[in-house]
Amino acid sequence: MPSGKQTVLSNRTQRAKSYIAKASLLRITGRGRFVATQRGQNRPMTMRSTSVQVTWTVLGR
């Protein structure tokens, strides 16, 4: 990024997480922690790039 304090990958990851949370598909539970909402678990996810692998981990309920 122009400021030099954040990488492009980090910036885009944070943006994506923010947009997904605003769509109520993700709930941010703390710094660096988030869980998929019921709505997010039931919605199929698609990605534009196949070079990125996303893994969902379900924590104890």
Sequence and secondary structure as in RCSB ss.txt:
>XXXX:A:sequence
MPSGKQTVLSNRTQRAKSYIAKASLLRITGRGRFVATQRGQNRPMTMRSTSVQVTWTVLGR
>XXXX:A:secstr
 TTSSS HHHHHHHHHHHHHHHTTSEEEEETTEEEE HHHHHS    S TT          
